[in-house]
Amino acid sequence: MKASIIGTTGYGGAELLRILNHHPEFEIQSIHSTKEDLPIWHEYPHLYKIVNQKLQGIHPDEIAANADIVFLATPSGISGQLAGKFVDKDIKVIDLSGDLRIEAGQYEKWYKKDPVSQELIDEAIYGLSEWNAEAIKGASLIANPGCYPTATLLSLAPVIKENMIDPDSIIVDAKSGISGAGRSPSRKSSFSEANENFSAYKVNEHQHTPEIEKQLLQWNERIKPITFTTQLLPITRGIMTTSYVKLNNDCRTSKLLEFYENVYNECPFVRIRTEKNYPSVKEVAGSNYCDIGLNVDERTGRLTIISVIDNLMKGAAGQAVQNANIMFGINETTGLDFIPLYP
């Protein structure tokens, strides 16, 4: 199958290039950006003599005529508009932005941008691979989940779906590496501000909050609004979410670990850690894995769930390729069986 990437000069687009360059089923047909006729290695010198293609302009009719799938790795506010230009064409679309993940009214409130039509949003399938594979198989348009939502939802899904917690007790403490802010420079993501620092941002205002709540409510209509706090780590890659929930009934850590193992038994990219073994972000770097550790505090009746992913892989490009595999009936691990980078 032939794949095109729009937004190749961003970090998500660069990761798509890294994955697809070695994918046995997908061939990189074309790469696109507003920076036309520029060899991609001018933007990313690490690609010199590996990927020699030049960036092309963004012409949806031409792209659709020559590719089987297009990945939209463009910023929110742009991706949704592009997606609308492909939906009536014979090409599959995976959007890595937030434009198609939540309702139009919510999008305008949280993203502070004009939304696309609700009809287009309704057409998109939410691509949380482990929980929505059947719908993804028959889809032509995928809204690829955000990085924070992926780590949060995978860790909470089992206890949410089985109604095992107090629906008004969800608190999520979420941390991200600097690459989550994208490639465009800002004061907060500059070296002198981020290095040897640790700071909270968008407190109770992060745009991924309604995305998480939307999916939680689809699993369990009793769920109440969550407390979601985001913080910036002085590292390049990685997401760690620590979720705190109140259990409805007494339960030992060992039993919940067994339960999680059973739930994710056939999910190759979710690894449930053993008791008293908690994941760190470095242990999934460069990979499509989501590692989950948990502990029940028997004094308080609270469950603590720690979830880690690479924000550029499972949180963006890796999950996008996983979804593409599912869409085309390929084994979902194809092209993604990277051992994490370490140290």
C-alpha positions in Angstrom: 0.0 0.0 0.0 1.1 3.5 -0.7 1.1 6.1 2.1 1.4 9.9 2.0 2.2 12.1 4.9 1.1 15.7 5.3 2.9 17.7 7.9 6.2 15.9 7.6 8.4 18.6 9.1 6.8 18.2 12.6 7.9 15.6 15.1 4.9 13.4 14.5 5.6 13.5 10.8 9.2 12.6 11.3 8.2 9.6 13.4 5.9 8.4 10.7 8.8 8.6 8.3 11.0 6.5 10.7 8.3 3.8 11.0 7.1 3.7 7.5 10.6 3.6 6.0 11.0 0.1 7.3 7.4 -1.0 7.2 7.0 -4.2 5.0 3.5 -3.3 3.7 3.5 0.4 3.4 5.6 2.4 0.9 6.1 6.1 1.3 4.5 7.5 -1.8 4.9 11.2 -1.0 5.6 13.7 1.8 4.0 17.1 2.0 4.4 20.5 3.7 4.1 24.2 3.0 7.8 24.1 2.4 7.7 22.8 -1.2 10.6 21.3 -3.2 12.9 20.9 -0.1 14.6 17.6 0.5 13.4 16.4 3.9 16.9 15.9 5.1 17.3 19.7 5.0 14.8 19.8 7.8 16.0 16.6 9.5 19.7 16.0 8.8 19.5 12.6 10.5 17.6 11.4 7.4 20.5 12.2 5.0 21.0 9.4 2.5 18.2 7.5 4.2 15.1 9.3 3.0 15.8 11.3 -0.1 12.3 12.5 -1.0 11.5 16.1 -1.5 8.6 17.9 0.2 5.7 18.5 -2.1 2.8 21.0 -1.9 -0.6 19.9 -0.5 -2.9 19.0 -3.3 -5.7 16.6 -2.1 -6.9 15.4 -5.5 -3.3 14.5 -6.6 -2.5 12.8 -3.2 -5.8 10.8 -3.3 -5.1 9.6 -6.8 -1.7 8.2 -6.0 -1.9 6.9 -2.4 -4.1 4.4 -0.4 -3.8 6.2 2.9 -2.8 9.7 4.0 -1.6 10.6 7.5 -2.4 14.2 8.6 0.4 15.3 11.0 -0.6 18.9 10.8 -1.6 21.2 13.7 -5.0 21.4 15.2 -7.1 23.9 13.2 -5.5 22.7 9.9 -5.9 18.9 10.0 -9.7 18.9 10.2 -10.0 21.2 7.2 -7.7 18.9 5.2 -9.6 15.8 6.3 -12.7 17.3 4.9 -11.1 17.5 1.5 -10.3 13.7 1.4 -13.5 12.2 2.8 -15.3 11.9 -0.6 -12.2 10.4 -2.2 -11.0 6.8 -2.5 -8.3 7.1 0.2 -8.1 6.3 3.9 -7.3 9.1 6.3 -5.7 9.1 9.8 -5.7 12.5 11.5 -3.2 12.9 14.3 -4.6 16.3 15.5 -7.4 16.9 17.9 -9.8 18.3 15.3 -12.0 15.2 15.0 -11.9 13.8 18.5 -14.6 15.9 20.3 -17.8 17.6 19.5 -17.7 20.9 17.6 -19.0 23.0 20.6 -16.5 21.4 23.0 -13.7 21.9 20.4 -14.3 25.6 20.2 -14.4 26.0 24.0 -11.2 24.0 24.7 -9.1 24.6 21.6 -10.1 28.2 21.1 -10.4 27.6 17.3 -13.2 27.3 14.8 -14.3 23.6 14.5 -15.0 21.6 11.5 -18.6 20.4 10.8 -20.2 18.1 13.3 -21.0 15.8 10.4 -17.3 15.3 9.7 -16.6 14.7 13.4 -19.3 12.1 13.6 -17.9 10.3 10.6 -14.5 9.8 12.3 -13.8 6.7 14.3 -11.8 7.2 17.5 -8.7 5.2 17.0 -7.9 3.9 20.5 -6.5 0.7 19.0 -6.9 -1.7 21.9 -10.5 -0.8 22.5 -12.0 0.1 19.1 -10.4 -2.4 16.7 -13.6 -3.6 15.2 -14.8 -0.1 14.2 -11.3 0.8 13.0 -11.3 -2.2 10.6 -14.1 -0.8 8.5 -13.2 2.9 8.8 -12.1 5.3 6.2 -11.5 8.2 8.6 -9.7 7.9 12.0 -9.3 10.4 14.7 -6.0 9.3 16.3 -6.1 9.8 20.1 -4.0 12.3 21.9 -0.9 11.3 23.9 -2.3 12.1 27.3 -5.7 10.5 26.5 -4.0 7.3 25.3 -2.0 6.8 28.5 -4.9 7.8 30.7 -7.6 5.8 29.0 -5.6 2.5 28.6 -4.9 2.6 32.3 -8.4 3.4 33.5 -10.5 1.4 31.0 -10.7 -1.9 32.8 -12.0 -0.5 36.1 -14.2 2.0 34.4 -15.9 -0.5 32.1 -16.5 -2.9 35.0 -18.0 -0.1 37.2 -15.4 -0.9 39.9 -14.8 2.7 41.1 -16.6 5.7 42.5 -17.6 7.7 39.4 -16.8 11.0 41.0 -13.3 10.1 42.2 -11.0 10.3 39.2 -7.9 12.4 39.6 -5.1 12.2 36.9 -1.7 13.7 37.4 -0.1 13.8 33.9 3.5 14.6 32.9 5.0 15.1 29.4 8.4 15.5 27.8 9.2 18.7 25.9 8.5 17.2 22.4 4.8 17.1 23.3 4.8 20.8 22.8 5.8 20.4 19.2 8.7 21.8 17.2 7.7 25.4 17.2 9.8 27.3 19.8 8.2 28.9 22.8 9.5 30.4 26.1 8.2 27.5 28.2 9.8 24.8 26.0 13.2 26.6 25.6 16.2 24.9 27.1 16.9 27.6 29.7 13.3 27.5 30.9 12.7 23.7 30.8 16.1 22.3 31.8 16.4 21.5 35.5 12.8 22.5 36.0 9.4 20.9 36.5 6.2 23.0 36.0 2.5 22.6 35.8 0.6 24.2 32.8 -3.0 24.6 31.6 -4.2 23.6 35.1 -7.8 22.5 34.7 -7.8 23.9 31.1 -5.9 21.3 29.0 -7.7 20.5 25.7 -7.3 16.8 26.2 -9.7 16.8 29.2 -12.9 16.6 27.2 -11.4 13.9 25.0 -10.7 11.7 28.0 -14.1 12.4 29.5 -16.0 11.7 26.3 -14.5 8.2 26.1 -14.9 7.4 29.8 -18.6 8.3 29.4 -19.0 6.0 26.5 -17.7 3.2 28.6 -19.6 4.1 31.8 -22.4 6.8 31.7 -22.0 7.3 35.5 -18.6 8.9 35.3 -18.4 12.5 36.5 -16.0 15.2 35.4 -12.4 14.4 36.2 -9.5 16.4 37.7 -6.7 16.5 35.1 -3.4 18.3 35.8 -0.6 18.4 33.2 3.1 19.1 33.9 6.2 19.5 31.8 9.2 17.2 32.4 12.7 18.3 31.5 13.1 15.3 29.1 12.6 15.0 25.3 10.2 12.0 25.1 7.7 10.4 27.4 4.3 10.6 29.0 3.5 9.4 32.6 0.0 9.5 34.0 -0.7 8.7 37.6 -4.4 8.2 38.2 -6.1 8.0 41.6 -9.5 6.4 41.9 -11.7 5.2 44.8 -12.6 1.5 44.6 -16.2 0.5 45.3 -15.1 -2.7 47.1 -12.1 -4.0 48.9 -9.6 -5.6 46.5 -6.0 -6.6 46.7 -3.3 -5.4 44.3 -2.6 -9.0 43.2 -6.2 -9.5 42.2 -6.4 -6.3 40.2 -3.2 -7.1 38.4 -4.6 -10.5 37.4 -7.7 -8.7 36.2 -5.7 -6.3 34.1 -3.5 -9.1 32.6 -6.7 -10.9 31.5 -8.2 -7.8 30.0 -5.1 -7.0 27.9 -4.0 -10.5 27.3 -4.3 -10.2 23.5 -3.1 -6.6 23.3 0.6 -6.9 22.2 1.5 -3.3 23.0 0.1 -3.1 26.6 2.4 -4.6 29.2 1.1 -5.0 32.7 3.8 -4.9 35.3 4.2 -7.3 38.1 3.3 -6.4 41.7 5.5 -3.6 43.2 7.1 -3.1 39.7 6.2 0.4 38.3 7.1 1.6 34.8 9.2 4.6 33.9 9.1 6.6 30.7 12.6 5.6 29.6 11.5 2.0 29.5 9.1 2.6 26.6 11.1 5.3 24.7 11.1 4.9 21.0 8.5 2.1 21.1 4.8 1.7 20.7 4.3 0.1 24.2 2.1 1.3 27.0 3.3 0.0 30.4 1.0 0.0 33.3 1.6 -0.6 37.0 -0.9 -0.4 39.8 -1.2 -0.5 43.6 -4.2 -0.6 46.0 -3.8 1.4 49.1 -5.8 -0.7 51.6 -5.8 2.1 54.2 -7.7 4.5 51.9 -9.4 2.1 49.4 -7.8 4.0 46.6 -6.2 2.5 43.5 -3.1 4.2 42.0 -2.5 3.4 38.3 0.8 4.5 36.7 0.9 4.4 32.9 3.8 5.4 30.6 4.1 5.8 26.8 6.3 7.5 24.3 4.3 10.5 23.3 5.6 10.5 19.7 5.0 6.8 19.3 2.0 5.2 21.1 0.9 8.8 21.7 1.0 9.8 18.0 2.7 8.2 15.0 3.1 4.6 16.4 -0.6 4.3 17.2 -1.5 5.9 13.8 0.5 3.1 12.1 -1.1 0.5 14.4 -4.5 1.8 13.3 -3.4 1.8 9.6 -2.4 -1.9 10.0 -5.9 -2.7 11.5 -7.6 -0.8 8.7 -5.9 -2.8 6.0 -6.2 -6.1 7.8 -2.5 -6.4 8.6 -1.2 -7.7 11.9 -1.3 -4.7 14.2 2.3 -5.1 15.3 3.7 -5.0 11.7 6.4 -2.4 11.4 6.1 -1.5 15.1 8.1 -4.3 16.8 10.8 -1.9 18.1 12.5 -2.8 21.3 12.5 0.4 23.5 15.6 2.6 23.4 17.7 2.2 26.6 19.3 3.9 28.3 
